[in-house]
């Protein structure tokens, strides 16, 4: 081989390697097309509800997104509109519990501005308001906190209602107490649950299965986040037994999954099929996404270590779907530079994110197209390859809880464009939906307001 041929070969090899790297999605298939953490997931009358911390606002614990409720009928296609807790939209809103039906109402227990609060609504979708006192906020805390003590410190409330209707509340650093029937008064007899692992703990998970009570608690954090558990056959407050293999979720280096932490456990209604939802380190700090893996048990009730995965569990309920149109090609006004994500606690962590426009059509909620910073006229085009009938467009923007406005245009030749959808006013929802009855080859979205990027764009 001549020197010239060798140089050509290595240039081609380097180019192919670069293209392959840019096509790689290190985030797998998160549950929803957004950054969320601390997810509380439950199924109510056949619909899945996901209450969570809205991440991705760029200032760590000094920022959060508003209270958002993602809903799905099949566990794959998720959506939300607006907020379920209007008065808390501008507060630091973290780690909401599952909703709890009681007294003809629904109760939820988020951590707001660093303190736990009870809230109430007529429906699980809300709108929720504070269950005690005025529905208003000020810092450091208001008189409406869940704990009515001089220093009502506590985060990450988890509520459990036993078969006898007695309710319990669990919160960080292994605290637990009974809840009174009004669902907002905490028994003064607060206990600290004894566990074999004594590191700082948050994000408690509590559930009952086949007469056994399970208390799950986190240890560590960042890339080294883990869940351990203890169990009791007596009561939610113990005494507990300590299983030998008590770590159920931990970093999986082979799969490139780091720090599976604060999440929830749920089962399909009327079944013994259980699932474990967890956040993953993601892009570091408060830029995390949530995943779900099956939760299984031995015959003696002990929990098997979870085979945590970035692949998701797919549909958990079968419904009839429209057929997605295949995209022949895509291109955009610009593409953001790749981002190397810095480790925090584990130097072996290595992850780089690319923002290729093709990621908007790859069926993954973990990859995304983003325009280059400074692109003030950002757009993306979907090329169907030939003229086809299009009936529906669903676009999932990045940071959807902050709202978007956009213009949807269509063309048969890529030269002459006509307005076919979108809206000029900023709407807080995901996806943004346009009903269409057109024939075209090209579709173009121009982002008028909001973060210039897309998780997924579905065309039918």
C-alpha positions in Angstrom: 0.0 0.0 0.0 1.4 3.4 -1.0 1.8 6.2 1.6 -1.0 8.1 -0.2 -3.3 5.1 0.0 -2.4 4.6 3.6 -3.2 8.2 4.5 -6.5 7.9 2.6 -7.4 4.7 4.5 -6.7 6.2 7.9 -8.6 9.4 7.0 -11.6 7.3 6.0 -11.3 5.2 9.2 -11.1 8.3 11.3 -14.1 9.8 9.6 -16.2 6.7 10.1 -15.2 6.5 13.7 -16.2 10.1 14.2 -19.6 9.5 12.6 -20.1 6.4 14.7 -19.3 8.3 17.9 -21.8 11.1 16.9 -24.5 8.5 16.3 -24.0 7.0 19.8 -26.6 7.6 22.5 -25.1 6.9 25.9 -28.4 7.5 27.7 -30.5 4.6 26.4 -34.2 4.9 26.7 -35.3 7.0 29.7 -39.0 6.9 30.7 -40.1 10.4 29.5 -38.7 12.9 27.0 -37.4 15.3 29.7 -35.0 15.5 32.6 -36.8 14.3 35.7 -35.7 12.8 39.0 -37.2 11.5 42.3 -40.1 10.0 40.3 -43.2 8.7 42.1 -45.0 6.4 39.7 -48.4 4.7 40.1 -51.3 3.3 38.1 -54.7 4.7 38.7 -57.7 3.2 36.9 -55.5 2.0 34.0 -53.6 5.2 33.6 -49.9 5.7 34.7 -49.1 8.8 36.6 -45.6 10.1 37.1 -45.0 12.9 39.6 -41.3 14.0 39.8 -38.7 16.7 40.2 -38.3 18.5 37.0 -34.6 18.8 36.3 -32.5 20.5 33.7 -32.6 24.1 34.7 -28.9 24.5 35.0 -28.3 25.8 38.6 -28.2 22.7 40.6 -30.2 22.8 43.8 -30.7 26.5 43.4 -33.2 25.8 40.6 -36.0 23.4 39.6 -38.8 23.2 37.1 -42.4 23.5 38.0 -44.8 20.7 39.3 -45.4 18.6 36.2 -47.6 15.4 35.9 -46.7 13.1 33.1 -49.4 10.6 32.2 -49.5 7.6 29.9 -51.9 4.8 29.0 -49.2 2.4 27.7 -46.1 3.4 29.7 -44.3 4.4 26.5 -46.1 7.5 25.2 -46.2 10.2 27.9 -47.7 13.7 27.9 -48.5 16.6 30.2 -50.3 19.9 29.9 -49.6 22.8 32.3 -49.0 22.3 36.0 -50.9 20.4 38.7 -50.0 22.7 41.5 -50.4 26.3 40.3 -49.3 28.2 43.4 -46.0 26.3 43.5 -44.9 27.0 40.0 -42.2 29.5 40.9 -40.9 27.6 44.0 -38.1 25.1 44.3 -40.2 22.0 43.9 -38.7 18.5 44.5 -39.5 14.9 45.2 -43.3 14.7 45.3 -44.9 11.6 46.7 -47.4 9.4 45.0 -50.9 10.8 45.4 -52.9 9.2 48.2 -56.7 8.9 48.1 -58.3 9.7 51.5 -61.3 11.5 52.9 -62.8 11.8 49.4 -59.8 13.7 48.2 -56.3 13.1 46.9 -53.2 14.2 48.9 -49.6 14.7 47.7 -46.5 15.5 49.7 -43.8 17.4 47.8 -40.6 19.0 49.2 -40.9 22.8 48.5 -38.1 25.2 49.2 -36.5 22.4 51.3 -39.4 21.5 53.5 -42.2 18.9 53.2 -45.8 20.2 52.7 -49.1 18.4 52.4 -51.4 19.4 49.5 -54.9 18.3 48.4 -57.0 18.2 45.3 -60.3 16.6 44.1 -58.5 14.7 41.4 -55.1 13.1 41.0 -54.5 15.6 38.1 -55.0 18.5 40.5 -55.1 21.4 40.7 -53.6 20.9 44.1 -53.4 23.5 46.8 -51.8 23.5 50.3 -53.9 21.4 52.7 -53.2 23.5 55.7 -53.5 27.3 55.9 -53.3 29.7 53.0 -52.1 28.5 49.6 -49.1 30.8 49.5 -45.4 30.6 49.8 -42.5 32.4 51.5 -39.1 31.5 52.7 -37.6 29.8 54.6 -41.0 28.0 55.3 -44.6 28.8 55.9 -47.0 27.6 58.6 -48.3 25.0 56.2 -45.4 22.5 56.5 -46.2 18.9 57.1 -44.1 18.8 60.3 -45.5 21.3 62.8 -42.4 21.7 64.8 -40.2 24.7 65.5 -37.7 23.5 62.9 -39.8 21.4 60.5 -36.7 20.0 58.8 -37.3 17.0 56.5 -37.4 16.2 52.8 -38.6 13.4 50.5 -41.9 12.3 52.1 -43.1 8.8 51.3 -46.7 7.9 52.3 -47.9 4.3 53.0 -51.5 3.4 53.9 -51.8 -0.1 55.5 -54.7 -2.5 55.1 -56.3 -1.2 58.3 -56.3 2.4 56.7 -53.6 3.6 59.1 -51.3 6.0 57.2 -47.6 6.4 57.8 -45.0 8.9 56.6 -41.4 8.2 56.0 -38.8 10.9 55.2 -35.0 11.4 54.9 -32.5 10.2 57.5 -34.7 7.2 58.3 -37.5 9.0 60.0 -41.0 7.6 60.3 -44.3 8.3 62.0 -48.0 7.6 61.9 -50.3 10.1 60.0 -53.6 11.0 61.6 -56.9 10.4 59.7 -56.8 14.0 58.4 -53.7 13.1 56.4 -51.9 16.3 57.4 -51.1 15.7 61.1 -48.0 13.7 62.0 -47.9 11.7 65.2 -45.5 13.2 67.7 -44.0 9.8 68.3 -41.4 10.0 65.5 -39.1 7.0 65.1 -35.7 6.6 63.5 -35.6 3.3 61.7 -32.5 1.3 62.4 -30.6 0.0 59.3 -27.4 -2.0 58.9 -26.0 0.7 56.7 -25.6 4.0 58.5 -24.6 6.6 55.8 -26.8 9.6 55.1 -30.1 8.5 53.5 -32.9 10.1 51.6 -35.5 9.1 49.0 -37.2 6.4 51.1 -39.5 3.9 49.4 -42.1 1.9 51.3 -44.5 -0.8 50.1 -46.2 -4.0 51.3 -46.3 -7.3 49.3 -47.8 -10.6 50.5 -47.8 -9.6 54.1 -44.2 -8.3 54.1 -43.3 -4.6 54.7 -40.4 -3.3 52.7 -38.4 -0.2 53.6 -35.9 0.9 50.9 -33.4 3.7 51.6 -30.6 5.3 49.6 -26.9 5.6 50.5 -24.2 7.4 48.7 -24.9 9.8 45.8 -24.0 11.0 42.3 -22.3 8.1 40.4 -22.3 6.0 43.5 -26.0 6.3 44.5 -27.4 3.0 45.7 -30.6 1.5 47.3 -30.6 -0.9 50.2 -33.5 -2.4 52.0 -34.8 -4.1 55.1 -38.1 -6.0 55.7 -40.7 -6.7 58.4 -43.6 -9.1 58.9 -44.8 -7.2 61.9 -45.5 -3.5 61.1 -44.4 -0.5 59.1 -42.5 0.7 62.1 -40.7 -2.7 62.7 -39.1 -4.6 64.1 -37.2 -5.2 60.9 -34.9 -8.0 59.7 -31.8 -7.3 57.7 -31.4 -9.4 54.5 -27.9 -10.6 53.8 -27.9 -9.3 50.2 -29.5 -5.9 51.0 -28.2 -3.8 48.1 -30.7 -3.9 45.3 -29.5 -1.2 43.0 -25.9 0.0 42.2 -23.8 1.2 39.4 -23.4 -1.2 36.5 -20.1 -0.4 34.8 -20.6 -2.9 31.9 -23.9 -1.2 30.9 -22.5 2.3 31.5 -25.3 3.0 34.1 -24.2 5.1 37.0 -25.8 5.9 40.4 -29.3 4.4 40.2 -31.0 6.4 43.0 -34.1 8.2 44.3 -37.2 6.7 42.7 -40.2 4.5 43.6 -41.7 1.0 43.4 -45.1 0.3 41.8 -47.0 -2.7 40.6 -49.6 -3.1 37.8 -53.1 -2.8 39.3 -54.4 -6.2 40.5 -51.1 -8.0 39.7 -47.9 -9.2 41.3 -45.8 -7.5 38.6 -43.6 -5.0 40.3 -41.2 -2.4 38.9 -38.4 -0.2 40.2 -38.1 3.4 39.0 -34.8 5.1 39.5 -32.9 8.2 38.5 -29.5 7.8 36.8 -26.5 10.2 37.0 -27.3 11.4 33.5 -25.5 14.6 32.7 -24.4 15.3 36.3 -25.8 17.6 39.0 -29.6 18.1 38.6 -29.6 17.0 34.9 -30.9 13.5 35.5 -33.3 11.2 33.8 -35.5 8.4 35.1 -35.5 4.7 34.1 -37.6 1.6 35.0 -36.6 -2.0 35.5 -38.5 -5.1 36.8 -38.5 -5.8 40.5 -38.5 -9.5 41.4 -38.6 -11.5 44.6 -37.5 -14.9 46.0 -40.0 -17.3 47.4 -39.1 -16.1 51.0 -40.0 -12.5 50.0 -36.4 -11.2 49.8 -35.8 -8.8 46.9 -33.5 -9.9 44.1 -30.8 -7.4 43.1 -32.4 -5.3 40.3 -30.9 -5.8 36.9 -30.8 -2.0 36.3 -30.8 -1.1 32.7 -30.9 1.9 30.4 -33.2 0.0 28.0 -36.6 0.6 29.8 -39.4 -2.0 30.0 -41.5 -1.0 27.0 -45.2 -1.1 26.9 -46.9 -2.2 30.2 -50.4 -2.0 28.6 -51.4 -2.7 25.0 -53.2 0.0 23.1 -53.7 0.5 19.4 -51.2 3.0 17.9 -51.0 4.9 14.6 -48.1 3.9 12.3 -45.1 6.2 12.5 -43.8 7.6 9.2 -40.2 6.8 8.4 -37.8 9.7 8.0 -35.5 9.5 5.0 -33.2 12.3 6.1 -33.0 15.3 8.4 -31.0 18.5 8.7 -31.1 21.6 10.8 -30.1 25.3 11.0 -27.2 24.3 13.3 -26.0 21.6 15.6 -24.6 22.2 19.1 -21.1 21.1 19.9 -20.6 17.9 21.7 -20.6 18.0 25.5 -18.2 16.0 27.7 -19.9 15.3 31.0 -17.6 15.7 34.1 -17.5 13.0 36.8 -18.2 14.1 40.4 -17.4 11.0 42.6 -16.2 8.4 40.2 -13.2 9.2 38.0 -13.9 6.2 35.8 -17.1 7.9 34.6 -16.7 8.9 31.0 -19.6 10.1 28.9 -20.0 12.5 25.9 -23.2 13.7 24.4 -23.7 14.6 20.8 -26.7 16.5 19.3 -27.2 15.2 15.8 -30.6 16.1 14.2 -31.2 12.4 13.6 -31.6 11.9 17.4 -35.0 13.7 17.1 -36.2 10.6 15.2 -34.5 7.7 16.9 -37.3 6.6 19.3 -35.2 7.4 22.3 -36.1 9.9 25.1 -32.4 10.1 26.0 -30.9 11.5 22.8 -31.7 14.9 21.4 -31.0 17.5 18.7 -30.0 20.9 20.0 -29.1 24.0 17.9 -25.8 25.7 18.4 -25.7 28.3 21.1 -26.4 31.7 19.5 -28.6 30.3 16.7 -31.5 32.7 17.0 -33.4 31.3 14.1 -33.3 27.6 14.8 -35.1 25.1 12.7 -35.1 21.4 11.9 -36.4 19.6 8.7 -37.8 16.1 8.3 -37.4 14.7 4.8 -39.8 11.8 4.2 -37.9 10.8 1.0 -41.0 11.3 -1.2 -44.4 13.0 -1.0 -46.5 11.2 1.5 -49.8 11.8 3.4 -49.2 13.2 6.9 -52.1 13.3 9.4 -50.4 14.1 12.7 -47.2 15.8 14.2 -46.1 15.4 17.8 -43.0 17.3 18.9 -41.3 16.9 22.3 -39.2 20.0 22.9 -36.3 20.2 25.4 -37.2 21.8 28.7 -40.9 21.6 27.9 -42.0 22.8 31.4 -40.6 26.3 30.5 -42.9 26.4 27.4 -42.4 26.8 23.7 -43.8 28.6 20.6 -43.1 27.3 17.1 -44.1 27.3 13.5 -44.7 24.1 11.5 -44.2 24.4 7.7 -44.6 21.9 4.9 -43.3 21.6 1.4 -43.4 19.2 -1.5 -40.1 20.3 -3.1 -38.1 21.9 -0.2 -38.3 25.4 -1.9 -41.9 26.6 -1.5 -43.2 26.3 2.1 -46.6 26.8 3.6 -47.7 27.2 7.2 -49.4 24.0 8.4 -49.3 24.3 12.2 -47.7 25.5 15.4 -48.6 28.5 17.7 -47.1 31.9 18.4 -48.1 31.9 22.1 -45.9 30.0 24.6 -47.5 26.8 25.8 -46.3 24.6 28.6 -47.0 21.0 27.5 -45.4 18.0 25.8 -45.9 16.9 23.1 -47.1 19.9 21.0 -49.7 18.4 18.6 -50.8 19.4 15.2 -53.6 17.6 13.4 -52.8 17.6 9.7 -54.4 16.5 6.4 -51.7 17.2 3.9 -49.4 15.6 1.4 -45.8 16.7 1.5 -42.2 15.5 1.5 -40.6 18.0 3.8 -41.7 19.3 7.3 -39.9 22.1 9.1 -40.2 23.3 12.6 -39.0 26.8 13.4 -38.6 27.4 17.2 -39.9 30.9 18.0 -39.6 30.7 21.8 -38.1 28.2 24.3 -35.0 26.1 24.4 -33.9 25.4 20.8 -33.9 21.6 20.8 -36.0 18.5 20.4 -36.0 15.2 22.2 -38.4 13.5 19.8 -40.5 14.4 16.8 -43.2 11.9 15.7 -44.9 12.0 12.4 -47.9 9.9 11.4 
